Amino acid sequence: MMKNDNDLFFTCSLIEYIGRVCRLQRKQVVEYLGVEYLKRIYKYAGTLHCEPMEKVANDYIEMRKITNGDFDNIKSCKYEVPDYWTIGKVYGRLIEDVAGNEIVETLIVVYGSWISEAISNYNSDFYYQSREYICKCYLEGKMI
């Protein structure tokens, strides 16, 4: 597994962006996209990143018929909201640290786990923690 995988970073940032626009938990975005579309996004991320994020997100929202929900961690944030690139980096690093060769499959597992809720809580400092700490928490199944 390559460290600092820019395609993974873009894929995770796109998931975060769509989650914010559609007010969905990030695991719901992953479920809407499904494994085949996630593989496509990851495979073509180098090209997709040349388009504005808004356009890429809207294309996938329309293709996958992603509907709006009521999860709004931006509105409930009491502090400065991290941008979607920052959160994409947190997820990307964690996935890099725990994945073997199955990046997209690992992405699905990570987003479906408890850690996604912890990362999406912008009123905590969890997403600011070190890469090593977040990985250790994930592997132990809890915040330490």
Rosetta constraint file for C-alpha pairs under 8 A:
AtomPair CA 1 CA 96 HARMONIC 6.72 0.50
AtomPair CA 1 CA 99 HARMONIC 7.23 0.50
AtomPair CA 1 CA 100 HARMONIC 6.33 0.50
AtomPair CA 1 CA 101 HARMONIC 6.15 0.50
AtomPair CA 2 CA 96 HARMONIC 7.41 0.50
AtomPair CA 3 CA 93 HARMONIC 7.84 0.50
AtomPair CA 3 CA 96 HARMONIC 6.37 0.50
AtomPair CA 4 CA 9 HARMONIC 7.71 0.50
AtomPair CA 4 CA 92 HARMONIC 7.98 0.50
AtomPair CA 4 CA 93 HARMONIC 7.25 0.50
AtomPair CA 4 CA 96 HARMONIC 7.82 0.50
AtomPair CA 5 CA 9 HARMONIC 6.29 0.50
AtomPair CA 5 CA 92 HARMONIC 7.62 0.50
AtomPair CA 5 CA 96 HARMONIC 7.68 0.50
AtomPair CA 6 CA 10 HARMONIC 6.14 0.50
AtomPair CA 6 CA 46 HARMONIC 7.89 0.50
AtomPair CA 7 CA 11 HARMONIC 6.17 0.50
AtomPair CA 7 CA 42 HARMONIC 5.62 0.50
AtomPair CA 7 CA 43 HARMONIC 7.35 0.50
AtomPair CA 7 CA 44 HARMONIC 7.82 0.50
AtomPair CA 7 CA 45 HARMONIC 5.07 0.50
AtomPair CA 7 CA 46 HARMONIC 6.25 0.50
AtomPair CA 8 CA 12 HARMONIC 6.11 0.50
AtomPair CA 8 CA 42 HARMONIC 6.22 0.50
AtomPair CA 8 CA 45 HARMONIC 7.89 0.50
AtomPair CA 8 CA 92 HARMONIC 5.75 0.50
AtomPair CA 9 CA 13 HARMONIC 6.08 0.50
AtomPair CA 9 CA 85 HARMONIC 7.89 0.50
AtomPair CA 9 CA 88 HARMONIC 5.63 0.50
AtomPair CA 9 CA 89 HARMONIC 5.62 0.50
AtomPair CA 9 CA 91 HARMONIC 7.75 0.50
AtomPair CA 9 CA 92 HARMONIC 5.11 0.50
AtomPair CA 10 CA 14 HARMONIC 6.06 0.50
AtomPair CA 10 CA 42 HARMONIC 7.81 0.50
AtomPair CA 10 CA 45 HARMONIC 6.32 0.50
AtomPair CA 10 CA 49 HARMONIC 7.00 0.50
AtomPair CA 10 CA 85 HARMONIC 7.96 0.50
AtomPair CA 10 CA 88 HARMONIC 7.03 0.50
AtomPair CA 11 CA 15 HARMONIC 6.34 0.50
AtomPair CA 11 CA 38 HARMONIC 7.68 0.50
AtomPair CA 11 CA 41 HARMONIC 6.32 0.50
AtomPair CA 11 CA 42 HARMONIC 5.80 0.50
AtomPair CA 11 CA 45 HARMONIC 6.80 0.50
AtomPair CA 11 CA 88 HARMONIC 7.62 0.50
AtomPair CA 12 CA 16 HARMONIC 6.27 0.50
AtomPair CA 12 CA 87 HARMONIC 7.81 0.50
AtomPair CA 12 CA 88 HARMONIC 4.51 0.50
AtomPair CA 12 CA 89 HARMONIC 7.33 0.50
AtomPair CA 12 CA 91 HARMONIC 6.34 0.50
AtomPair CA 12 CA 92 HARMONIC 6.21 0.50
AtomPair CA 13 CA 17 HARMONIC 6.11 0.50
AtomPair CA 13 CA 84 HARMONIC 5.54 0.50
AtomPair CA 13 CA 85 HARMONIC 5.24 0.50
AtomPair CA 13 CA 86 HARMONIC 7.83 0.50
AtomPair CA 13 CA 87 HARMONIC 6.73 0.50
AtomPair CA 13 CA 88 HARMONIC 3.95 0.50
AtomPair CA 13 CA 89 HARMONIC 7.25 0.50
AtomPair CA 14 CA 18 HARMONIC 6.10 0.50
AtomPair CA 14 CA 53 HARMONIC 7.14 0.50
AtomPair CA 14 CA 57 HARMONIC 6.59 0.50
AtomPair CA 14 CA 84 HARMONIC 7.81 0.50
AtomPair CA 14 CA 88 HARMONIC 7.60 0.50
AtomPair CA 15 CA 19 HARMONIC 6.08 0.50
AtomPair CA 15 CA 26 HARMONIC 6.59 0.50
AtomPair CA 15 CA 29 HARMONIC 6.33 0.50
AtomPair CA 15 CA 30 HARMONIC 7.02 0.50
AtomPair CA 15 CA 88 HARMONIC 7.83 0.50
AtomPair CA 16 CA 20 HARMONIC 6.29 0.50
AtomPair CA 16 CA 26 HARMONIC 6.48 0.50
AtomPair CA 16 CA 84 HARMONIC 5.62 0.50
AtomPair CA 16 CA 87 HARMONIC 7.00 0.50
AtomPair CA 16 CA 88 HARMONIC 6.52 0.50
AtomPair CA 17 CA 21 HARMONIC 6.25 0.50
AtomPair CA 17 CA 53 HARMONIC 7.88 0.50
AtomPair CA 17 CA 57 HARMONIC 7.17 0.50
AtomPair CA 17 CA 84 HARMONIC 5.78 0.50
AtomPair CA 18 CA 22 HARMONIC 5.91 0.50
AtomPair CA 18 CA 23 HARMONIC 7.94 0.50
AtomPair CA 18 CA 24 HARMONIC 7.92 0.50
AtomPair CA 18 CA 29 HARMONIC 6.99 0.50
AtomPair CA 18 CA 57 HARMONIC 5.90 0.50
AtomPair CA 18 CA 61 HARMONIC 7.46 0.50
AtomPair CA 19 CA 23 HARMONIC 5.39 0.50
AtomPair CA 19 CA 24 HARMONIC 4.75 0.50
AtomPair CA 19 CA 25 HARMONIC 6.12 0.50
AtomPair CA 19 CA 26 HARMONIC 5.55 0.50
AtomPair CA 19 CA 29 HARMONIC 6.09 0.50
AtomPair CA 20 CA 24 HARMONIC 6.75 0.50
AtomPair CA 20 CA 72 HARMONIC 7.15 0.50
AtomPair CA 20 CA 73 HARMONIC 7.99 0.50
AtomPair CA 20 CA 74 HARMONIC 7.46 0.50
AtomPair CA 22 CA 66 HARMONIC 7.56 0.50
AtomPair CA 22 CA 67 HARMONIC 6.60 0.50
AtomPair CA 22 CA 68 HARMONIC 4.47 0.50
AtomPair CA 22 CA 69 HARMONIC 6.17 0.50
AtomPair CA 23 CA 68 HARMONIC 5.88 0.50
AtomPair CA 23 CA 69 HARMONIC 5.04 0.50
AtomPair CA 23 CA 70 HARMONIC 5.44 0.50
AtomPair CA 23 CA 71 HARMONIC 4.76 0.50
AtomPair CA 23 CA 72 HARMONIC 5.31 0.50
AtomPair CA 24 CA 28 HARMONIC 6.09 0.50
AtomPair CA 24 CA 29 HARMONIC 6.53 0.50
AtomPair CA 24 CA 68 HARMONIC 6.81 0.50
AtomPair CA 24 CA 69 HARMONIC 5.21 0.50
AtomPair CA 24 CA 70 HARMONIC 6.59 0.50
AtomPair CA 24 CA 71 HARMONIC 5.08 0.50
AtomPair CA 24 CA 72 HARMONIC 7.35 0.50
AtomPair CA 25 CA 29 HARMONIC 6.72 0.50
AtomPair CA 25 CA 71 HARMONIC 6.07 0.50
AtomPair CA 25 CA 117 HARMONIC 7.96 0.50
AtomPair CA 26 CA 30 HARMONIC 6.39 0.50
AtomPair CA 26 CA 111 HARMONIC 6.60 0.50
AtomPair CA 26 CA 116 HARMONIC 7.06 0.50
AtomPair CA 27 CA 31 HARMONIC 6.20 0.50
AtomPair CA 27 CA 108 HARMONIC 7.79 0.50
AtomPair CA 27 CA 111 HARMONIC 5.01 0.50
AtomPair CA 27 CA 112 HARMONIC 5.26 0.50
AtomPair CA 27 CA 116 HARMONIC 7.30 0.50
AtomPair CA 28 CA 32 HARMONIC 6.16 0.50
AtomPair CA 29 CA 33 HARMONIC 6.17 0.50
AtomPair CA 29 CA 66 HARMONIC 7.80 0.50
AtomPair CA 30 CA 34 HARMONIC 6.04 0.50
AtomPair CA 30 CA 38 HARMONIC 7.69 0.50
AtomPair CA 30 CA 108 HARMONIC 6.67 0.50
AtomPair CA 30 CA 111 HARMONIC 7.22 0.50
AtomPair CA 32 CA 64 HARMONIC 6.50 0.50
AtomPair CA 32 CA 66 HARMONIC 6.38 0.50
AtomPair CA 33 CA 37 HARMONIC 5.54 0.50
AtomPair CA 33 CA 38 HARMONIC 6.15 0.50
AtomPair CA 33 CA 60 HARMONIC 7.79 0.50
AtomPair CA 33 CA 64 HARMONIC 6.33 0.50
AtomPair CA 34 CA 38 HARMONIC 6.11 0.50
AtomPair CA 35 CA 39 HARMONIC 6.06 0.50
AtomPair CA 35 CA 104 HARMONIC 7.11 0.50
AtomPair CA 35 CA 105 HARMONIC 7.51 0.50
AtomPair CA 35 CA 108 HARMONIC 7.82 0.50
AtomPair CA 36 CA 40 HARMONIC 6.26 0.50
AtomPair CA 37 CA 41 HARMONIC 6.08 0.50
AtomPair CA 38 CA 42 HARMONIC 6.08 0.50
AtomPair CA 38 CA 104 HARMONIC 6.68 0.50
AtomPair CA 39 CA 43 HARMONIC 5.94 0.50
AtomPair CA 39 CA 104 HARMONIC 6.22 0.50
AtomPair CA 40 CA 44 HARMONIC 6.05 0.50
AtomPair CA 41 CA 45 HARMONIC 5.52 0.50
AtomPair CA 41 CA 48 HARMONIC 7.68 0.50
AtomPair CA 42 CA 104 HARMONIC 7.71 0.50
AtomPair CA 44 CA 48 HARMONIC 6.08 0.50
AtomPair CA 45 CA 49 HARMONIC 5.83 0.50
AtomPair CA 46 CA 50 HARMONIC 7.42 0.50
AtomPair CA 47 CA 51 HARMONIC 7.78 0.50
AtomPair CA 48 CA 56 HARMONIC 6.89 0.50
AtomPair CA 49 CA 53 HARMONIC 7.18 0.50
AtomPair CA 51 CA 55 HARMONIC 6.70 0.50
AtomPair CA 51 CA 56 HARMONIC 6.60 0.50
AtomPair CA 52 CA 56 HARMONIC 6.54 0.50
AtomPair CA 53 CA 57 HARMONIC 5.96 0.50
AtomPair CA 54 CA 58 HARMONIC 6.04 0.50
AtomPair CA 55 CA 59 HARMONIC 6.08 0.50
AtomPair CA 56 CA 60 HARMONIC 6.43 0.50
AtomPair CA 57 CA 61 HARMONIC 6.02 0.50
AtomPair CA 58 CA 62 HARMONIC 6.08 0.50
AtomPair CA 59 CA 63 HARMONIC 6.08 0.50
AtomPair CA 60 CA 64 HARMONIC 5.83 0.50
AtomPair CA 60 CA 65 HARMONIC 7.89 0.50
AtomPair CA 60 CA 66 HARMONIC 7.96 0.50
AtomPair CA 61 CA 65 HARMONIC 5.59 0.50
AtomPair CA 61 CA 66 HARMONIC 4.92 0.50
AtomPair CA 61 CA 67 HARMONIC 7.80 0.50
AtomPair CA 62 CA 66 HARMONIC 6.67 0.50
AtomPair CA 72 CA 76 HARMONIC 6.56 0.50
AtomPair CA 73 CA 77 HARMONIC 6.03 0.50
AtomPair CA 73 CA 120 HARMONIC 6.85 0.50
AtomPair CA 73 CA 121 HARMONIC 6.80 0.50
AtomPair CA 73 CA 122 HARMONIC 6.97 0.50
AtomPair CA 74 CA 81 HARMONIC 6.61 0.50
AtomPair CA 74 CA 122 HARMONIC 7.71 0.50
AtomPair CA 77 CA 81 HARMONIC 6.66 0.50
AtomPair CA 77 CA 121 HARMONIC 7.96 0.50
AtomPair CA 77 CA 122 HARMONIC 5.80 0.50
AtomPair CA 77 CA 123 HARMONIC 5.63 0.50
AtomPair CA 78 CA 122 HARMONIC 7.99 0.50
AtomPair CA 78 CA 123 HARMONIC 6.18 0.50
AtomPair CA 79 CA 122 HARMONIC 7.53 0.50
AtomPair CA 79 CA 123 HARMONIC 6.59 0.50
AtomPair CA 81 CA 122 HARMONIC 6.68 0.50
AtomPair CA 82 CA 86 HARMONIC 6.15 0.50
AtomPair CA 82 CA 87 HARMONIC 6.91 0.50
AtomPair CA 82 CA 122 HARMONIC 7.52 0.50
AtomPair CA 83 CA 87 HARMONIC 6.72 0.50
AtomPair CA 84 CA 88 HARMONIC 5.98 0.50
AtomPair CA 85 CA 89 HARMONIC 6.16 0.50
AtomPair CA 86 CA 90 HARMONIC 6.52 0.50
AtomPair CA 87 CA 91 HARMONIC 6.39 0.50
AtomPair CA 87 CA 119 HARMONIC 7.71 0.50
AtomPair CA 87 CA 127 HARMONIC 7.36 0.50
AtomPair CA 88 CA 92 HARMONIC 5.93 0.50
AtomPair CA 89 CA 93 HARMONIC 6.00 0.50
AtomPair CA 90 CA 94 HARMONIC 6.34 0.50
AtomPair CA 90 CA 127 HARMONIC 6.67 0.50
AtomPair CA 90 CA 131 HARMONIC 7.50 0.50
AtomPair CA 91 CA 95 HARMONIC 6.10 0.50
AtomPair CA 92 CA 96 HARMONIC 6.09 0.50
AtomPair CA 93 CA 97 HARMONIC 6.14 0.50
AtomPair CA 93 CA 131 HARMONIC 6.79 0.50
AtomPair CA 94 CA 98 HARMONIC 6.38 0.50
AtomPair CA 94 CA 131 HARMONIC 6.94 0.50
AtomPair CA 94 CA 134 HARMONIC 7.07 0.50
AtomPair CA 94 CA 135 HARMONIC 5.76 0.50
AtomPair CA 95 CA 99 HARMONIC 5.61 0.50
AtomPair CA 95 CA 103 HARMONIC 7.23 0.50
AtomPair CA 95 CA 106 HARMONIC 6.46 0.50
AtomPair CA 95 CA 107 HARMONIC 6.09 0.50
AtomPair CA 95 CA 110 HARMONIC 7.05 0.50
AtomPair CA 96 CA 103 HARMONIC 7.71 0.50
AtomPair CA 97 CA 135 HARMONIC 6.84 0.50
AtomPair CA 98 CA 106 HARMONIC 7.60 0.50
AtomPair CA 98 CA 135 HARMONIC 7.48 0.50
AtomPair CA 99 CA 103 HARMONIC 5.92 0.50
AtomPair CA 99 CA 106 HARMONIC 5.73 0.50
AtomPair CA 102 CA 106 HARMONIC 6.11 0.50
AtomPair CA 103 CA 107 HARMONIC 6.08 0.50
AtomPair CA 104 CA 108 HARMONIC 6.30 0.50
AtomPair CA 105 CA 109 HARMONIC 6.44 0.50
AtomPair CA 106 CA 110 HARMONIC 6.09 0.50
AtomPair CA 107 CA 111 HARMONIC 6.12 0.50
AtomPair CA 108 CA 112 HARMONIC 6.07 0.50
AtomPair CA 109 CA 113 HARMONIC 6.24 0.50
AtomPair CA 110 CA 115 HARMONIC 7.12 0.50
AtomPair CA 110 CA 116 HARMONIC 7.04 0.50
AtomPair CA 111 CA 115 HARMONIC 7.38 0.50
AtomPair CA 111 CA 116 HARMONIC 5.35 0.50
AtomPair CA 112 CA 116 HARMONIC 6.94 0.50
AtomPair CA 113 CA 117 HARMONIC 8.00 0.50
AtomPair CA 114 CA 118 HARMONIC 6.88 0.50
AtomPair CA 114 CA 141 HARMONIC 7.74 0.50
AtomPair CA 115 CA 119 HARMONIC 6.13 0.50
AtomPair CA 115 CA 138 HARMONIC 6.43 0.50
AtomPair CA 115 CA 142 HARMONIC 7.96 0.50
AtomPair CA 116 CA 120 HARMONIC 6.10 0.50
AtomPair CA 117 CA 121 HARMONIC 6.32 0.50
AtomPair CA 118 CA 126 HARMONIC 6.68 0.50
AtomPair CA 118 CA 127 HARMONIC 7.66 0.50
AtomPair CA 119 CA 126 HARMONIC 6.24 0.50
AtomPair CA 119 CA 127 HARMONIC 5.15 0.50
AtomPair CA 120 CA 127 HARMONIC 7.87 0.50
AtomPair CA 121 CA 126 HARMONIC 7.82 0.50
AtomPair CA 122 CA 127 HARMONIC 7.65 0.50
AtomPair CA 125 CA 129 HARMONIC 6.74 0.50
AtomPair CA 126 CA 134 HARMONIC 7.70 0.50
AtomPair CA 127 CA 134 HARMONIC 7.83 0.50
AtomPair CA 129 CA 133 HARMONIC 6.37 0.50
AtomPair CA 129 CA 134 HARMONIC 6.52 0.50
AtomPair CA 130 CA 134 HARMONIC 6.34 0.50
AtomPair CA 131 CA 135 HARMONIC 6.19 0.50
AtomPair CA 132 CA 136 HARMONIC 6.10 0.50
AtomPair CA 133 CA 137 HARMONIC 6.11 0.50
AtomPair CA 134 CA 138 HARMONIC 6.16 0.50
AtomPair CA 135 CA 139 HARMONIC 6.15 0.50
AtomPair CA 136 CA 140 HARMONIC 6.05 0.50
AtomPair CA 137 CA 141 HARMONIC 5.94 0.50
AtomPair CA 137 CA 142 HARMONIC 5.23 0.50
AtomPair CA 137 CA 143 HARMONIC 4.97 0.50
AtomPair CA 137 CA 144 HARMONIC 6.05 0.50
AtomPair CA 138 CA 142 HARMONIC 6.35 0.50
AtomPair CA 138 CA 143 HARMONIC 7.63 0.50
